[in-house]
């Protein structure tokens, strides 16, 4: 790794007045350095270098600015650098202001950095506060839903950013404000074919929102009608009987022969987990049963080959076809589990996870 004198020499090249070719060679070298864990940990000890790189994100040279943004993406992917980036460098307000600009050239890179910085709750809270002050959650959703908000950027990573933010109760409350009609605007993106990142991010938002079981009845009602948007990506072209079709939501009935399922196994698993959350309450379970969700899961299970996704599907099916819990335990998210039982369940989950990983390696 670099000595202090070598790092100081690099820093001397990272100034606006430095010749573009020298700056370019320097940022290119540091970009390579930031591509591995040891390099990132070294740069963590050099906040002055990181500050100089951040300042060069506004360099007239697009190549130099792009290198600097990619370095920041690499650094923000390492949790141990989050406090340095947020506190020592204090770059978030500037990033958010640039993101708000519909002509800004590096908005996609900013989205990725902000998404990385919000993965963990502690830094997510800090960033959420800045976002609310500089941009606002309503504007963020507008940017995500607006086609071609920025002609220079696709903004797909706004979706995982929003998903990370919804680990916070305040963000979920905003999205599920019944007077704002926000969550409804996100639903069509569960089938957004142009980007798995955007699809997965939006489904992550919906999954997080479903942890708040008090809103399940509203989410399943006609006001939101979340169910078809969760089921359609899991439904295939199989020909169903008239009886099976008629029990399904209208959007799931008589699907065409060329209907394809979600191709990303991680997204399929998230969809199943979201459906599972909706079965936490008695009313939710009854709605999913009444809407014939079992039929979609039956065909999906026959088609699915990924062991982890299959396991998630089987757990959902068990709830759909099983008996109702005894009185006082109808809300599965409120059930108090004795500590010894909880430990045994965790051990069983860990064992199941290990078996699934072994099975996945074999396939």
C-alpha positions as CSV (number, residue, x, y, z in Angstrom):
1,X,0.0,0.0,0.0
2,X,1.1,3.6,-0.5
3,X,3.3,5.4,2.0
4,X,2.2,8.7,3.5
5,X,4.6,10.6,1.3
6,X,3.2,8.8,-1.8
7,X,-0.3,9.6,-0.7
8,X,0.6,13.2,-0.2
9,X,2.1,13.3,-3.7
10,X,-1.2,11.9,-5.1
11,X,-3.1,14.6,-3.2
12,X,-1.0,17.3,-4.8
13,X,-2.1,16.2,-8.2
14,X,-5.8,16.4,-7.3
15,X,-6.4,20.1,-7.7
16,X,-8.4,22.0,-10.3
17,X,-5.2,23.7,-11.6
18,X,-3.3,20.4,-12.3
19,X,-2.9,19.5,-15.9
20,X,-5.8,17.4,-17.1
21,X,-3.6,14.5,-18.2
22,X,-1.9,14.3,-14.8
23,X,-5.2,14.5,-13.0
24,X,-6.6,11.8,-15.3
25,X,-3.7,9.4,-14.6
26,X,-4.1,10.1,-10.8
27,X,-7.9,9.5,-10.7
28,X,-7.5,6.4,-12.9
29,X,-4.9,5.0,-10.5
30,X,-7.0,5.7,-7.4
31,X,-10.0,4.1,-9.1
32,X,-8.0,0.9,-9.4
33,X,-7.0,1.2,-5.8
34,X,-10.7,1.6,-4.7
35,X,-11.6,-1.6,-6.5
36,X,-10.6,-3.9,-3.7
37,X,-11.2,-4.0,0.0
38,X,-7.6,-3.2,1.1
39,X,-7.5,-0.1,-1.1
40,X,-10.8,1.2,0.3
41,X,-9.6,0.7,3.8
42,X,-6.4,2.6,3.0
43,X,-8.4,5.5,1.5
44,X,-10.5,5.5,4.7
45,X,-7.4,6.8,6.5
46,X,-7.0,9.6,4.0
47,X,-10.1,11.7,4.2
48,X,-8.2,14.6,2.6
49,X,-7.8,12.5,-0.6
50,X,-11.4,11.6,-0.6
51,X,-12.4,15.2,-0.2
52,X,-10.2,16.2,-3.1
53,X,-11.8,13.5,-5.3
54,X,-15.2,14.7,-4.3
55,X,-14.3,18.2,-5.3
56,X,-13.2,16.9,-8.7
57,X,-16.7,15.5,-9.4
58,X,-17.3,19.0,-10.8
59,X,-14.1,19.0,-13.0
60,X,-14.7,20.2,-16.6
61,X,-13.3,16.9,-17.9
62,X,-16.2,14.3,-18.0
63,X,-13.6,11.5,-17.8
64,X,-12.1,12.8,-14.6
65,X,-15.4,13.5,-13.0
66,X,-16.7,10.1,-14.0
67,X,-13.6,8.4,-12.4
68,X,-14.2,10.3,-9.2
69,X,-17.8,9.3,-9.1
70,X,-16.9,5.7,-9.6
71,X,-14.3,5.9,-6.8
72,X,-17.1,7.2,-4.5
73,X,-19.4,4.4,-5.6
74,X,-16.7,1.8,-4.6
75,X,-16.0,3.6,-1.3
76,X,-19.7,3.8,-0.5
77,X,-20.1,0.1,-1.0
78,X,-17.9,-0.4,2.0
79,X,-19.8,0.1,5.2
80,X,-16.7,1.1,7.2
81,X,-16.4,4.2,5.1
82,X,-19.9,5.5,5.6
83,X,-19.1,7.7,8.5
84,X,-16.2,9.2,6.7
85,X,-18.3,10.0,3.6
86,X,-21.2,11.4,5.6
87,X,-19.4,13.3,8.4
88,X,-15.9,14.0,7.4
89,X,-16.6,14.7,3.7
90,X,-20.2,15.9,4.2
91,X,-21.0,15.2,0.5
92,X,-24.7,14.2,0.7
93,X,-26.3,17.7,0.5
94,X,-24.3,18.5,-2.7
95,X,-25.1,15.1,-4.1
96,X,-28.8,15.5,-3.5
97,X,-28.9,19.0,-5.0
98,X,-27.1,17.7,-8.1
99,X,-29.5,14.8,-8.3
100,X,-32.4,17.2,-8.3
101,X,-31.1,19.0,-11.4
102,X,-32.9,17.4,-14.4
103,X,-29.8,18.1,-16.6
104,X,-27.1,16.7,-14.4
105,X,-24.8,14.3,-16.2
106,X,-23.9,12.0,-13.3
107,X,-27.3,11.4,-11.6
108,X,-27.1,7.7,-12.1
109,X,-23.8,7.5,-10.2
110,X,-25.3,9.7,-7.4
111,X,-28.3,7.3,-7.1
112,X,-25.9,4.4,-6.7
113,X,-23.9,6.2,-4.0
114,X,-27.0,7.1,-2.1
115,X,-28.4,3.6,-2.4
116,X,-25.2,2.2,-1.0
117,X,-25.2,4.7,1.9
118,X,-28.7,3.9,3.0
119,X,-28.3,0.1,3.3
120,X,-27.8,0.3,7.0
121,X,-30.3,1.9,9.4
122,X,-27.9,4.2,11.2
123,X,-26.6,6.0,8.0
124,X,-30.1,5.7,6.4
125,X,-31.5,7.9,9.2
126,X,-28.9,10.5,8.6
127,X,-29.4,10.5,4.8
128,X,-33.2,10.5,5.1
129,X,-33.0,13.7,7.1
130,X,-30.8,15.4,4.4
131,X,-33.1,14.1,1.6
132,X,-36.1,15.5,3.3
133,X,-34.5,18.9,3.7
134,X,-32.9,19.1,0.2
135,X,-35.4,17.2,-1.9
136,X,-38.3,15.6,-0.2
137,X,-39.7,12.1,-0.5
138,X,-42.5,13.3,-2.8
139,X,-40.0,14.7,-5.3
140,X,-38.0,11.5,-5.1
141,X,-41.1,9.5,-6.0
142,X,-41.9,11.9,-8.8
143,X,-38.4,11.5,-10.3
144,X,-38.7,7.7,-10.1
145,X,-42.2,7.7,-11.8
146,X,-41.5,10.4,-14.4
147,X,-40.3,9.1,-17.7
148,X,-37.2,10.8,-18.9
149,X,-36.9,13.2,-15.9
150,X,-33.2,13.5,-16.8
151,X,-32.2,12.8,-20.5
152,X,-28.7,11.9,-19.3
153,X,-29.7,9.4,-16.7
154,X,-32.0,6.4,-16.3
155,X,-32.4,6.8,-12.5
156,X,-33.1,3.1,-12.0
157,X,-31.2,3.1,-8.7
158,X,-33.7,5.5,-7.2
159,X,-35.8,2.4,-6.6
160,X,-33.3,0.5,-4.4
161,X,-32.7,3.9,-2.7
162,X,-36.4,4.2,-1.9
163,X,-36.5,0.6,-0.8
164,X,-33.7,1.2,1.7
165,X,-35.4,4.4,3.0
166,X,-38.6,2.3,3.7
167,X,-36.8,0.5,6.4
168,X,-37.6,3.6,8.4
169,X,-41.2,4.0,9.7
170,X,-41.4,7.7,8.6
171,X,-40.7,6.8,5.0
172,X,-43.3,4.0,5.1
173,X,-45.9,6.3,6.7
174,X,-45.4,8.8,3.8
175,X,-45.7,6.1,1.1
176,X,-48.9,4.7,2.7
177,X,-50.5,8.0,3.4
178,X,-54.1,7.3,2.2
179,X,-54.5,10.9,1.0
180,X,-51.4,11.0,-1.1
181,X,-51.8,8.0,-3.5
182,X,-48.1,7.3,-3.5
183,X,-47.8,3.6,-3.2
184,X,-50.3,3.1,-6.1
185,X,-47.9,5.0,-8.4
186,X,-45.2,2.4,-7.8
187,X,-47.2,-0.7,-8.4
188,X,-46.8,-0.9,-12.3
189,X,-43.0,-1.1,-11.8
190,X,-43.3,-4.6,-10.5
191,X,-43.3,-5.6,-14.2
192,X,-40.9,-2.9,-15.5
193,X,-39.0,-5.0,-18.1
194,X,-36.3,-2.4,-18.9
195,X,-34.6,-2.8,-15.6
196,X,-34.3,-5.5,-12.9
197,X,-32.8,-3.0,-10.6
198,X,-35.9,-0.8,-10.7
199,X,-38.3,-3.8,-10.5
200,X,-36.4,-5.3,-7.6
201,X,-36.2,-1.9,-5.8
202,X,-39.9,-1.2,-6.1
203,X,-40.8,-4.8,-4.9
204,X,-38.4,-4.1,-2.0
205,X,-40.5,-1.0,-1.2
206,X,-43.7,-3.0,-1.2
207,X,-42.3,-5.7,0.9
208,X,-41.1,-3.2,3.5
209,X,-44.5,-1.5,3.5
210,X,-46.2,-4.9,4.2
211,X,-44.3,-5.2,7.5
212,X,-46.9,-2.7,8.8
213,X,-49.8,-5.1,9.1
214,X,-52.2,-2.3,10.2
215,X,-52.2,-1.3,6.5
216,X,-52.8,-4.8,5.0
217,X,-56.6,-4.3,4.7
218,X,-56.1,-1.0,2.8
219,X,-53.3,-2.5,0.6
220,X,-55.5,-5.4,-0.4
221,X,-58.6,-3.2,-0.9
222,X,-59.7,-1.7,-4.2
223,X,-58.1,1.6,-3.2
224,X,-54.7,0.0,-3.8
225,X,-55.3,-3.5,-5.1
226,X,-51.7,-4.6,-4.5
227,X,-52.4,-8.3,-5.0
228,X,-52.5,-8.5,-8.9
229,X,-49.2,-6.6,-9.1
230,X,-47.5,-9.1,-6.8
231,X,-49.0,-12.2,-8.5
232,X,-48.6,-11.3,-12.2
233,X,-44.8,-11.6,-12.2
234,X,-45.2,-15.1,-10.7
235,X,-48.0,-16.3,-13.1
236,X,-47.2,-18.2,-16.2
237,X,-48.9,-19.3,-19.4
238,X,-50.4,-22.5,-18.0
239,X,-54.0,-23.2,-19.1
240,X,-56.3,-23.2,-16.1
241,X,-59.8,-24.5,-15.7
242,X,-62.7,-22.1,-15.9
243,X,-63.3,-22.6,-12.2
244,X,-59.7,-21.8,-11.3
245,X,-59.7,-18.7,-13.6
246,X,-62.9,-17.3,-12.3
247,X,-61.7,-17.3,-8.7
248,X,-58.6,-15.2,-9.6
249,X,-58.4,-11.4,-9.7
250,X,-59.5,-10.2,-13.2
251,X,-55.9,-9.3,-14.3
252,X,-54.8,-12.9,-13.6
253,X,-57.6,-14.6,-15.6
254,X,-57.0,-16.3,-19.0
255,X,-53.4,-15.2,-19.4
256,X,-51.9,-15.5,-22.9
257,X,-49.8,-18.4,-24.1
258,X,-46.6,-16.2,-24.3
259,X,-46.9,-15.0,-20.6
260,X,-43.5,-15.1,-19.0
261,X,-42.6,-15.2,-15.3
262,X,-40.2,-12.9,-13.5
263,X,-36.7,-14.0,-14.6
264,X,-34.7,-12.9,-11.6
265,X,-34.9,-15.5,-8.7
266,X,-34.1,-12.9,-6.0
267,X,-37.1,-10.8,-7.2
268,X,-39.3,-13.9,-7.3
269,X,-38.3,-14.6,-3.7
270,X,-39.1,-11.0,-2.6
271,X,-42.5,-11.3,-4.2
272,X,-43.2,-14.5,-2.3
273,X,-42.0,-12.9,0.9
274,X,-44.3,-9.9,0.4
275,X,-47.3,-12.2,-0.2
276,X,-46.2,-14.1,3.0
277,X,-46.3,-10.9,5.0
278,X,-49.8,-10.3,3.8
279,X,-50.9,-13.6,5.3
280,X,-49.8,-12.4,8.8
281,X,-53.4,-11.3,9.6
282,X,-56.6,-13.3,9.5
283,X,-58.2,-10.9,7.0
284,X,-55.1,-11.0,4.8
285,X,-55.1,-14.8,4.8
286,X,-58.7,-14.9,3.9
287,X,-58.3,-12.4,1.1
288,X,-55.5,-14.4,-0.5
289,X,-57.6,-17.6,-0.2
290,X,-60.6,-15.9,-1.6
291,X,-58.6,-14.6,-4.5
292,X,-57.4,-18.1,-5.4
293,X,-53.7,-17.3,-4.8
294,X,-53.1,-21.0,-4.2
295,X,-53.8,-21.8,-7.9
296,X,-51.0,-19.4,-9.0
297,X,-48.6,-20.8,-6.4
298,X,-49.5,-24.4,-7.4
299,X,-48.4,-23.8,-11.1
300,X,-45.5,-21.6,-10.0
301,X,-44.2,-24.4,-7.7
302,X,-44.2,-26.9,-10.6
303,X,-42.2,-24.4,-12.7
304,X,-39.7,-23.1,-10.2
305,X,-36.2,-24.7,-10.0
306,X,-34.4,-22.4,-7.6
307,X,-34.2,-24.2,-4.2
308,X,-34.5,-21.0,-2.1
309,X,-37.4,-19.7,-4.1
310,X,-39.1,-23.1,-4.0
311,X,-38.8,-23.1,-0.2
312,X,-40.4,-19.6,0.1
313,X,-43.2,-20.8,-2.2
314,X,-43.8,-23.9,0.0
315,X,-44.0,-21.8,3.2
316,X,-46.6,-19.6,1.6
317,X,-48.6,-22.6,0.3
318,X,-48.6,-24.1,3.8
319,X,-50.3,-21.0,5.2
320,X,-52.8,-20.9,2.3
321,X,-53.9,-24.5,2.7
322,X,-53.4,-24.9,6.5
323,X,-55.8,-24.5,9.4
324,X,-56.3,-21.1,11.0
325,X,-54.1,-20.4,14.1
326,X,-55.9,-20.8,17.4
327,X,-57.7,-17.9,19.0
328,X,-55.3,-15.1,20.2
329,X,-52.7,-16.0,17.7
330,X,-54.4,-14.8,14.5
331,X,-51.9,-12.1,13.9
332,X,-48.6,-13.9,13.2
333,X,-46.5,-10.7,13.5
334,X,-47.7,-10.2,17.1
335,X,-47.2,-13.7,18.4
336,X,-44.9,-13.9,21.4
337,X,-42.5,-16.8,20.9
338,X,-40.7,-18.2,24.0
339,X,-37.0,-17.6,23.9
340,X,-36.1,-21.4,23.9
341,X,-38.5,-22.0,21.0
342,X,-37.2,-18.9,19.1
343,X,-33.6,-20.3,19.4
344,X,-34.7,-23.6,18.1
345,X,-36.5,-22.0,15.2
346,X,-33.3,-20.0,14.4
347,X,-31.2,-23.1,14.5
348,X,-33.8,-24.8,12.2
349,X,-33.7,-21.8,9.8
350,X,-29.9,-21.8,9.7
351,X,-29.9,-25.6,9.0
352,X,-32.5,-25.2,6.2
353,X,-30.5,-22.3,4.7
354,X,-27.3,-24.4,4.7
355,X,-29.2,-27.3,3.1
356,X,-30.6,-25.0,0.4
357,X,-27.2,-23.5,-0.4
358,X,-25.8,-27.1,-0.7
359,X,-28.7,-28.0,-3.0
360,X,-28.2,-24.9,-5.0
361,X,-24.5,-25.7,-5.5
362,X,-25.3,-29.1,-6.8
363,X,-27.8,-27.7,-9.4
